[in-house]
Amino acid sequence: MKQQFKPLTKAEEEIMQVLWKLEKAFVKEVIEELPEPKPHYNTVSTIVKILEEKGFVDHQSFGKSNRYFPVVHKDDYSRKSMKQFVGKYFEGSFANMLSFFAKEKDISVNELEDILKEIKKK
């Protein structure tokens, strides 16, 4: 059975970005990587436990401390997030999304051509 995609909250995604960067970390190390104002230790610890319940993170125990590491790859999450985003806002069409950004002047013709070149390579 295919696993249901579980989108992350903004706070969860911020923690995952740190874990993807560090590859493994204690809560204290995660906090060190977060921008000011730093969240409280218990807040980060709770979010990491939620990520573990959602299946994004696992841990290795060292006495009373846990070192956490991602079990969902960043590329996999990014791919599923983009598909969900495109499905929700652009009727599932990446062409509609690119057209939207081109109309809004957020993407140039040269950038669109570069995207097409990248697609053709794959």
Backbone torsions as a table, in degrees:
resi	resn	phi	psi	omega
1	MET	NA	134.0	-178.9
2	LYS	-72.1	134.8	-179.0
3	GLN	-73.8	136.2	178.1
4	GLN	-68.0	135.5	177.3
5	PHE	-73.6	129.0	-179.5
6	LYS	-113.9	104.8	178.5
7	PRO	-66.6	151.4	-179.4
8	LEU	-95.5	150.5	171.8
9	THR	-73.0	169.4	178.8
10	LYS	-59.2	-43.7	-179.9
11	ALA	-65.6	-42.1	178.9
12	GLU	-63.4	-42.1	-179.3
13	GLU	-65.5	-36.7	177.9
14	GLU	-62.6	-41.1	177.9
15	ILE	-67.4	-42.5	179.4
16	MET	-62.3	-38.8	178.3
17	GLN	-57.7	-40.5	178.5
18	VAL	-67.0	-45.2	-179.4
19	LEU	-65.8	-37.6	175.9
20	TRP	-63.4	-37.9	179.7
21	LYS	-69.2	-48.2	-175.7
22	LEU	-81.8	-23.1	-178.3
23	GLU	75.5	-33.7	173.2
24	LYS	-160.1	141.8	-175.8
25	ALA	-164.9	151.0	168.9
26	PHE	-81.8	160.2	-179.0
27	VAL	-53.8	-42.3	-179.9
28	LYS	-57.8	-40.1	179.9
29	GLU	-70.3	-34.7	176.4
30	VAL	-62.6	-47.2	-179.2
31	ILE	-58.5	-40.3	-179.8
32	GLU	-59.2	-30.7	-178.1
33	GLU	-84.7	-14.0	-177.0
34	LEU	-81.1	150.8	-179.6
35	PRO	-71.6	162.2	175.0
36	GLU	-71.7	148.9	-8.4
37	PRO	-73.0	135.9	-178.3
38	LYS	-67.6	134.6	175.7
39	PRO	-70.9	159.8	179.3
40	HIS	-67.7	148.8	179.9
41	TYR	-51.7	-47.3	-177.6
42	ASN	-62.7	-34.2	178.4
43	THR	-63.6	-49.3	-179.4
44	VAL	-65.2	-41.7	178.8
45	SER	-59.5	-42.6	178.7
46	THR	-64.3	-43.5	179.7
47	ILE	-63.5	-41.5	179.0
48	VAL	-63.0	-40.2	178.1
49	LYS	-65.0	-37.8	175.9
50	ILE	-64.1	-42.3	177.6
51	LEU	-61.5	-35.6	177.3
52	GLU	-67.4	-43.0	177.8
53	GLU	-62.7	-34.9	179.2
54	LYS	-77.1	-10.3	178.3
55	GLY	89.5	15.0	179.4
56	PHE	-90.5	-23.7	-172.0
57	VAL	-135.8	150.1	170.5
58	ASP	-132.1	177.4	-178.2
59	HIS	-143.1	160.9	172.6
60	GLN	-120.9	129.4	-177.5
61	SER	-87.2	139.9	174.1
62	PHE	-130.5	88.1	-174.4
63	GLY	65.3	-121.8	179.5
64	LYS	-90.5	-3.3	-179.2
65	SER	-102.6	150.5	176.0
66	ASN	-120.1	136.3	172.2
67	ARG	-104.7	125.0	-174.2
68	TYR	-100.1	150.7	178.1
69	PHE	-147.7	147.0	-179.2
70	PRO	-72.6	142.5	173.6
71	VAL	-113.2	-9.8	173.0
72	VAL	-104.4	126.4	-179.6
73	HIS	-73.7	145.4	-178.9
74	LYS	-58.2	-42.5	-179.8
75	ASP	-62.1	-40.0	178.9
76	ASP	-63.9	-45.0	179.5
77	TYR	-65.1	-42.9	-179.8
78	SER	-60.6	-44.4	-179.3
79	ARG	-60.5	-48.8	-178.4
80	LYS	-67.4	-37.0	178.3
81	SER	-63.8	-44.3	-179.9
82	MET	-65.1	-41.3	178.4
83	LYS	-61.6	-41.3	179.0
84	GLN	-66.0	-43.6	179.4
85	PHE	-60.7	-48.7	-179.2
86	VAL	-64.4	-39.3	178.0
87	GLY	-63.6	-40.3	-175.9
88	LYS	-74.6	-40.6	-172.7
89	TYR	-106.7	-18.1	-174.1
90	PHE	-131.5	29.6	176.5
91	GLU	54.1	31.4	177.2
92	GLY	76.9	8.7	-174.7
93	SER	-109.3	116.5	175.3
94	PHE	-66.4	-30.6	177.0
95	ALA	-63.1	-42.4	176.9
96	ASN	-61.5	-39.4	179.8
97	MET	-64.5	-47.3	179.7
98	LEU	-63.6	-38.9	177.6
99	SER	-61.8	-42.5	177.9
100	PHE	-58.4	-49.0	-178.4
101	PHE	-67.5	-34.1	177.2
102	ALA	-65.6	-43.0	178.7
103	LYS	-64.9	-34.7	-178.8
104	GLU	-82.1	0.6	-179.2
105	LYS	64.0	23.1	176.9
106	ASP	-86.9	-8.4	180.0
107	ILE	-143.2	135.8	-177.1
108	SER	-90.4	167.4	176.7
109	VAL	-61.4	-40.1	178.8
110	ASN	-62.0	-40.7	178.6
111	GLU	-65.3	-40.1	176.8
112	LEU	-62.1	-41.4	177.9
113	GLU	-63.2	-39.9	177.4
114	ASP	-63.3	-39.6	177.7
115	ILE	-62.6	-45.3	178.8
116	LEU	-61.2	-39.8	177.3
117	LYS	-61.5	-43.1	178.7
118	GLU	-63.2	-41.7	179.7
119	ILE	-63.9	-42.4	-179.6
120	LYS	-64.5	-32.4	177.9
121	LYS	-62.9	-35.6	-174.7
122	LYS	-84.2	NA	NA
